[in-house]
């Protein structure tokens, strides 16, 4: 009886153990499938345009329900939660494409920019024609040439001891003078400048300074009182500062160092006038002569066609003898000359009479022909013509008309 009971307890124990092992294997397989599925989930890629706004939903962690038995089962590892990326707001951007093309050997010929229609181009300010308009009598802007007298309000003297002098020969009848080292300053606007000053036996040397640069030095000495003007200076457009500096120096023949300012003349171009001076060529020799690499003829003057050059007018003394050969010796003998026969010199090209004469009792006449072209000597009565070539520019030319005795007319005109 006890052995049967023992066997039954062993059978029950084996059965329970078998079921527990089967249940353990089943749970282990289920847990392995769950983990494999969790590992095969694709990685979540979040793009700015596809990120949803709001709260991210996390994947719930699987929880095992404990069995009635007290045997501890393995717990499942929780799946990784998705990390929420920050929301990006797309912005509008502009892409600029810059292409730089380098073409070796390609040359684009420069073209000139045309000036507006009606633009008056000048190489330099025009010369003033006096008397000029007085700026004291008009209001700015001053267009063209204007004269600013020595007492104009904006002319400042340093030191202030420049004295005014009245004289009829000066511009507007007065000028300012100073004996010593001093400066007269005048601001102006324009492209051209000219200074009228006083020249006399006691005048010294002064400088003309524009914008801090000395543009001329004037020796005002003269043996007699004069009020000349300097040359016209081109100073460029815009506003400038003029200074007339009395240097305190003088000519060796001068009796003093006085400087006298008569008037300041300023030229300002209008809106349609543009002053473009010709370029100044600087002839600076190099230390070592360099050979020219290449010479390219860009522009050349037009080809001058050859023309015939006329000869200079020349004086030719032409002598003509007309006679009847009465004795038949083929020579002009005394008393054989025919008088009163007209002889003419005419231009071969135009048949214009240049000179004419009449034979005397000897049958002789002499003509002075001044011409630069071919000449023909004509005896109209007998129809005789001789040609004087242009090569016969100097000396005497002789012609003899000897008539046959049988042809002697009864009456000679």
Phi and psi in degrees as a GROMACS rama.xvg file:
@    title "Ramachandran Plot"
@    xaxis  label "Phi"
@    yaxis  label "Psi"
@TYPE xy
-68.5276  -34.2956  UNK-2
-66.9181  -37.9751  UNK-3
-64.9342  -39.2757  UNK-4
-66.8188  -37.9372  UNK-5
-65.369  -42.4506  UNK-6
-63.9004  -38.8513  UNK-7
-65.8558  -41.1519  UNK-8
-64.7304  -39.7406  UNK-9
-65.1367  -41.0218  UNK-10
-63.1197  -43.3728  UNK-11
-62.8108  -40.7098  UNK-12
-63.9889  -41.4047  UNK-13
-65.0883  -40.7942  UNK-14
-63.5135  -45.8959  UNK-15
-63.4121  -40.2492  UNK-16
-64.4049  -39.9098  UNK-17
-62.7296  -45.4442  UNK-18
-63.8743  -39.1703  UNK-19
-63.8154  -40.4812  UNK-20
-65.0382  -42.6724  UNK-21
-63.3638  -41.918  UNK-22
-65.2354  -37.1326  UNK-23
-64.9884  -44.0509  UNK-24
-63.998  -38.9904  UNK-25
-65.4224  -43.6765  UNK-26
-67.1145  -37.2971  UNK-27
-64.2692  -39.0832  UNK-28
-67.3532  -41.5248  UNK-29
-63.3749  -40.7664  UNK-30
-65.4723  -37.1687  UNK-31
-66.3065  -40.0176  UNK-32
-64.9266  -37.8105  UNK-33
-65.5774  -42.2822  UNK-34
-66.8636  -39.0603  UNK-35
-64.6094  -40.4669  UNK-36
-64.3822  -38.1283  UNK-37
-66.3184  -34.861  UNK-38
-75.0717  -24.788  UNK-39
-87.8425  2.41339  UNK-40
-66.842  135.849  UNK-41
-69.3679  151.299  UNK-42
-70.8709  133.474  UNK-43
-82.6409  116.791  UNK-44
-102.958  120.985  UNK-45
-107.271  120.473  UNK-46
-101.811  154.831  UNK-47
-57.5437  -37.4166  UNK-48
-80.5471  -13.0747  UNK-49
-111.745  4.21549  UNK-50
-77.2177  120.625  UNK-51
-75.2388  144.527  UNK-52
-85.6449  144.206  UNK-53
123.722  -162.489  UNK-54
-91.6906  132.334  UNK-55
-75.8169  139.991  UNK-56
-92.786  124.073  UNK-57
-87.4598  150.646  UNK-58
-77.4466  125.674  UNK-59
-67.1696  144.374  UNK-60
-84.8461  130.684  UNK-61
-67.4563  135.891  UNK-62
-119.625  127.435  UNK-63
-84.2519  137.621  UNK-64
-88.8153  123.534  UNK-65
-66.7927  142.352  UNK-66
-79.2716  162.535  UNK-67
-59.3054  -23.7152  UNK-68
-75.246  162.925  UNK-69
-89.8862  5.73642  UNK-70
-76.9394  127.335  UNK-71
-75.1328  127.059  UNK-72
-98.3565  153.422  UNK-73
-68.3146  138.414  UNK-74
-87.191  147.931  UNK-75
-80.5521  143.004  UNK-76
-77.8234  132.321  UNK-77
-67.9335  143.889  UNK-78
-72.7932  150.49  UNK-79
-69.0269  139.424  UNK-80
-85.2951  148.482  UNK-81
-73.7145  134.212  UNK-82
-89.6848  127.125  UNK-83
-81.1846  120.255  UNK-84
-81.3943  151.425  UNK-85
-66.0946  146.96  UNK-86
-75.0759  127.761  UNK-87
-109.359  130.209  UNK-88
-92.2288  118.285  UNK-89
-65.2267  140.945  UNK-90
-118.872  156.503  UNK-91
-87.6147  123.971  UNK-92
-119.441  152.03  UNK-93
-117.152  128.62  UNK-94
-104.178  127.318  UNK-95
-103.612  128.718  UNK-96
-102.87  120.335  UNK-97
-117.886  120.85  UNK-98
-116.807  126.359  UNK-99
-114.164  116.378  UNK-100
-108.16  127.459  UNK-101
-111.964  119.322  UNK-102
-117.476  94.1234  UNK-103
-62.4766  137.508  UNK-104
86.8388  -10.5308  UNK-105
-85.6269  130.931  UNK-106
-125.61  124.157  UNK-107
-102.514  117.063  UNK-108
-67.4412  128.235  UNK-109
-67.9801  145.3  UNK-110
-117.889  143.064  UNK-111
-76.9731  144.063  UNK-112
-85.8846  118.762  UNK-113
-68.9762  145.617  UNK-114
-78.8184  156.501  UNK-115
-57.8659  151.619  UNK-116
-61.0031  134.83  UNK-117
90.2825  2.89223  UNK-118
-72.4328  130.623  UNK-119
-98.7845  111.273  UNK-120
-95.2795  129.3  UNK-121
-124.454  140.741  UNK-122
-78.2181  -16.8973  UNK-123
-164.585  161.299  UNK-124
-61.3178  140.809  UNK-125
-68.3471  156.977  UNK-126
-72.1138  139.959  UNK-127
-72.7715  146.282  UNK-128
-113.97  108.806  UNK-129
-84.8895  152.215  UNK-130
-78.5139  143.498  UNK-131
-91.5869  156.604  UNK-132
-60.7258  141.462  UNK-133
-87.3319  121.833  UNK-134
-65.2996  -20.2927  UNK-135
-66.2672  -28.4191  UNK-136
-88.5385  -6.76072  UNK-137
-131.421  166.806  UNK-138
-104.191  149.971  UNK-139
-66.1751  161.02  UNK-140
-79.7968  149.436  UNK-141
-100.431  107.091  UNK-142
-102.273  131.243  UNK-143
92.2186  -158.767  UNK-144
-84.9346  131.638  UNK-145
-136.361  149.746  UNK-146
-106.978  125.862  UNK-147
-107.292  111.226  UNK-148
-70.1674  167.144  UNK-149
-65.6349  -18.25  UNK-150
-101.906  17.0193  UNK-151
-62.8457  141.942  UNK-152
-57.8408  -30.8365  UNK-153
-87.6289  -0.658619  UNK-154
-82.9223  116.389  UNK-155
-109.158  133.7  UNK-156
-110.59  139.469  UNK-157
-138.913  120.775  UNK-158
-67.3196  171.261  UNK-159
-78.0122  5.13253  UNK-160
-85.6854  18.6278  UNK-161
-67.982  128.086  UNK-162
-105.345  145.846  UNK-163
-89.2435  137.826  UNK-164
-125.048  140.197  UNK-165
-100.676  128.416  UNK-166
-159.249  142.879  UNK-167
-68.7634  -32.345  UNK-168
-71.3588  -19.3271  UNK-169
-76.7381  162.003  UNK-170
-65.5347  126.309  UNK-171
58.1174  19.3941  UNK-172
79.1701  14.6456  UNK-173
-156.268  162.7  UNK-174
-153.63  168.031  UNK-175
-115.072  140.55  UNK-176
-135.479  156.576  UNK-177
-152.035  138.586  UNK-178
-110.324  102.069  UNK-179
145.908  -163.783  UNK-180
-94.272  116.827  UNK-181
-156.412  177.405  UNK-182
-141.595  138.235  UNK-183
-113.315  123.424  UNK-184
-114.069  138.214  UNK-185
-147.034  116.866  UNK-186
-83.8849  140.517  UNK-187
-152.153  168.392  UNK-188
-130.109  125.226  UNK-189
160.97  177.274  UNK-190
-104.339  -26.4057  UNK-191
-115.021  150.088  UNK-192
-144.872  140.549  UNK-193
-148.81  139.94  UNK-194
-118.613  127.517  UNK-195
-96.8639  131.967  UNK-196
-134.306  179.738  UNK-197
-106.025  128.981  UNK-198
-116.484  127.986  UNK-199
-159.785  -179.253  UNK-200
-70.7641  -19.8811  UNK-201
-108.981  15.4957  UNK-202
-90.4672  148.845  UNK-203
-107.31  -152.628  UNK-204
-110.891  135.895  UNK-205
-135.687  160.299  UNK-206
-110.919  146.352  UNK-207
-106.358  116.766  UNK-208
-118.622  128.281  UNK-209
-123.927  120.934  UNK-210
54.9254  38.3059  UNK-211
84.5892  -1.58856  UNK-212
-111.067  130.09  UNK-213
-75.8484  116.846  UNK-214
-103.433  -13.7544  UNK-215
-165.999  153.249  UNK-216
-124.434  125.945  UNK-217
-113.811  128.296  UNK-218
-97.4425  109.382  UNK-219
-89.0885  12.7621  UNK-220
-73.0257  138.481  UNK-221
-152.94  147.575  UNK-222
-71.6283  -16.8127  UNK-223
-138.538  160.034  UNK-224
-71.111  125.381  UNK-225
-141.897  164.1  UNK-226
-129.702  70.8888  UNK-227
-80.6449  175.875  UNK-228
-124.531  152.199  UNK-229
-74.5868  176.839  UNK-230
-71.2419  167.9  UNK-231
-83.6917  125.25  UNK-232
-101.447  135.088  UNK-233
-95.1112  116.744  UNK-234
-112.572  2.40554  UNK-235
85.0701  159.093  UNK-236
-77.3267  158.125  UNK-237
112.209  -168.571  UNK-238
-93.2608  142.005  UNK-239
-139.134  165.762  UNK-240
-121.978  120.174  UNK-241
-100.685  135.479  UNK-242
-129.272  129.173  UNK-243
-106.46  106.79  UNK-244
-100.167  118.021  UNK-245
-80.307  115.486  UNK-246
-83.0555  -14.03  UNK-247
78.1995  9.22739  UNK-248
-106.753  163.504  UNK-249
-149.536  164.329  UNK-250
-70.2118  151.096  UNK-251
-62.7153  -22.0387  UNK-252
-93.128  -9.58272  UNK-253
-76.4496  152.236  UNK-254
-94.9139  -3.07866  UNK-255
-164.411  -174.474  UNK-256
-121.638  23.554  UNK-257
-70.5129  143.356  UNK-258
-121.448  130.756  UNK-259
-121.928  128.369  UNK-260
-104.144  120.678  UNK-261
-92.6982  -55.1884  UNK-262
-162.034  158.273  UNK-263
-115.64  123.941  UNK-264
-110.29  128.752  UNK-265
-126.057  137.47  UNK-266
-113.184  128.629  UNK-267
-125.829  124.398  UNK-268
-76.9362  153.187  UNK-269
-80.8619  -178.317  UNK-270
-70.233  -17.7618  UNK-271
-99.251  4.04889  UNK-272
-113.767  132.829  UNK-273
-130.382  126.474  UNK-274
-100.915  116.339  UNK-275
-124.231  99.0311  UNK-276
-69.479  152.513  UNK-277
-64.8365  149.573  UNK-278
-64.6193  144.74  UNK-279
-91.801  122.504  UNK-280
-86.2697  123.724  UNK-281
-97.7332  111.646  UNK-282
-91.8327  79.1486  UNK-283
-100.976  109.976  UNK-284
-71.0282  145.787  UNK-285
-82.568  157.351  UNK-286
-63.9379  -40.0162  UNK-287
-125.32  125.591  UNK-288
-59.3801  133.426  UNK-289
-108.528  133.455  UNK-290
-70.1092  147.97  UNK-291
-72.714  129.119  UNK-292
-72.6276  -44.8771  UNK-293
-154.627  148.801  UNK-294
-124.48  122.456  UNK-295
-123.839  122.735  UNK-296
-82.2727  108.881  UNK-297
-90.1434  -45.5764  UNK-298
-148.785  140.484  UNK-299
-138.368  155.143  UNK-300
-65.0767  157.058  UNK-301
-62.791  147.659  UNK-302
-71.6321  127.135  UNK-303
-86.3329  118.728  UNK-304
-72.1398  141.503  UNK-305
-67.9981  138.093  UNK-306
-125.679  150.863  UNK-307
-70.8715  133.896  UNK-308
-97.7691  121.464  UNK-309
-73.7412  150.444  UNK-310
-73.0265  153.316  UNK-311
-71.1192  143.961  UNK-312
-57.1902  137.879  UNK-313
-127.215  154.59  UNK-314
-100.386  124.938  UNK-315
-124.901  126.488  UNK-316
-93.9387  113.366  UNK-317
-107.795  124.897  UNK-318
-111.74  134.233  UNK-319
-129.801  132.566  UNK-320
-123.771  128.027  UNK-321
-121.144  125.024  UNK-322
-148.447  158.673  UNK-323
-101.052  125.557  UNK-324
-82.1522  81.0963  UNK-325
-69.88  -36.6212  UNK-326
-92.1634  -3.80034  UNK-327
72.0472  24.2041  UNK-328
-93.5643  4.90061  UNK-329
63.9846  27.8652  UNK-330
-136.138  160.873  UNK-331
-91.2886  113.084  UNK-332
-104.392  163.178  UNK-333
-56.1724  146.141  UNK-334
71.0492  10.3426  UNK-335
-101.542  -6.05908  UNK-336
-69.4185  148.648  UNK-337
-109.265  120.161  UNK-338
-95.5771  159.429  UNK-339
77.2251  17.0956  UNK-340
-92.9998  120.8  UNK-341
-72.2449  140.838  UNK-342
-129.835  133.072  UNK-343
-126.727  147.175  UNK-344
-111.254  121.252  UNK-345
-124.452  151.475  UNK-346
-73.1379  133.866  UNK-347
-66.8894  -30.5678  UNK-348
-82.3991  -39.4078  UNK-349
-111.023  -8.17491  UNK-350
60.3404  27.4843  UNK-351
-86.3289  136.694  UNK-352
-72.2539  122.582  UNK-353
-95.6938  -42.1758  UNK-354
-152.912  156.109  UNK-355
-153.579  157.679  UNK-356
-161.214  176.126  UNK-357
-129.315  138.48  UNK-358
-69.093  149.12  UNK-359
-91.7414  -164.421  UNK-360
-64.5314  -23.6917  UNK-361
-85.2316  -2.68817  UNK-362
77.3011  21.6635  UNK-363
-115.374  140.554  UNK-364
-148.851  152.725  UNK-365
-134.449  131.58  UNK-366
-122.496  139.026  UNK-367
-98.7431  113.527  UNK-368
-107.978  124.107  UNK-369
-113.989  112.912  UNK-370
-156.404  162.631  UNK-371
-121.486  11.1609  UNK-372
-134.31  -179.216  UNK-373
-67.8253  140.997  UNK-374
-123.757  145.158  UNK-375
-120.386  133.023  UNK-376
-96.3547  126.595  UNK-377
-124.35  133.665  UNK-378
-113.124  92.5489  UNK-379
-59.9065  -35.5996  UNK-380
-62.765  -37.6186  UNK-381
-105.096  -0.775728  UNK-382
68.6304  28.4771  UNK-383
-96.5424  138.658  UNK-384
-135.06  128.976  UNK-385
-118.717  144.754  UNK-386
-108.661  130.372  UNK-387
-103.706  110.356  UNK-388
-67.9121  158.985  UNK-389
-67.0444  -18.9985  UNK-390
-68.0204  -20.4451  UNK-391
-85.9458  78.6055  UNK-392
-87.9981  -22.2411  UNK-393
-139.173  167.266  UNK-394
90.6555  -169.266  UNK-395
-108.526  145.615  UNK-396
-125.37  128.484  UNK-397
-116.066  136.084  UNK-398
-130.221  138.984  UNK-399
-126.609  126.854  UNK-400
-110.484  106.927  UNK-401
-106.64  115.875  UNK-402
-91.507  147.221  UNK-403
-71.3083  144.936  UNK-404
-61.1835  -36.0282  UNK-405
-65.973  -22.2682  UNK-406
-92.6688  6.92332  UNK-407
-69.9544  121.646  UNK-408
-75.6848  160.149  UNK-409
-70.3315  -37.612  UNK-410
-123.604  122.523  UNK-411
-98.1499  120.795  UNK-412
